[in-house]
């Protein structure tokens, strides 16, 4: 949740930075998981006759 304040360095800015960091971390994790799933799909596709 982002709080709205006008002053620089306000809770809104801090919350926004924390949210951005969390989303970037999540994005990185999702990219890793997607690559793993792609490799698994390729592996299992090769096993089928």
ABEGO torsion letter per residue (X at the ends): XBBBBABBGBAAAAAAAAAAAAAAAAAAAAAAAAAAAAAAAAAAAAABX
